Amino acid sequence: MEPSRLETYYKPQHLADFGKIAEGSPDLGKKFFDYYAAVFADGALAAALWVADKPPGLYSMRHVVGL
C-alpha cells in the first residue's frame, strides 16, 4: 500500500470510542453529531431517489455514486 493511501478514512480501533466524542464538550459534540447526521441524510436521500426505479436487489453506495 502506498504511504499516502488509506484503506479507510478512520482507524477501525477508534470506532469503540466514537460515542464518547462529546464527553469533554457536550455542546461541541451536539454540533458534530448534528452535522454528521446531515451528511448521511443527504446520502440517504440520494440513494432513495436512485433506487426508486431499480429492480429488487442488493445495492451499495458504490452503485449510487457510479463507482
N, C-alpha and C positions, 0 to 999 in steps of 0.2 A: 504494500500500500504506500502511495506517495505521502510524504510528510504533510502536505497541505490539504489532503483529503481525509475526511472523517466518514466512517460508515454511518454514523448518526450525528445529529447536531447536539446531542446530550450524552452524558455518560450514564449508562444503564444503572450503575450502582447508586446514582443520585436520586433515582425515582422514589426510593423509600422515604426520602426526606422532603419530597415535593410539597406535601400537605403542611409542613412546618414553616413554609416560606414567610408566613405573616407573623410568626411568633414575636419578632423584635419590634415590628411596627404594624399593628393591625390596620391602620388607615392606608398605608402604602400597600399592604397585602391585598386589601379590598380593591384598590385601583388596579393592581396587577391582575387579579383574578377576573375582574370585570373586563379588562382588555383582552385577556386570554380567551374568555367566553365569546367575546365579539368576533375574534379572529376565527374561531371554529364555527360560529354561526354563519358567517359568510361562506365558508367552505361547504357547510351542510346544505345551505340554500342552493349553491351552485350544483352540488351533487343531486339534489332533489329535482331540479329543473332538467338536468342532463338525463337522468334515468327515467323520467316520466314516460317517454315513448319507447323504451327499450324492453325487449322480452325478458321474462323472468330468468334470473341467472345470478352468478356471483361476480360482483364488480368491485373494484377498488378505486381509490382516488387517482391512481395512475391512469385508469380508463378515462376518468372525468377530465383530467388535465391533458390527456393525449400523449402520455409517455409510453 
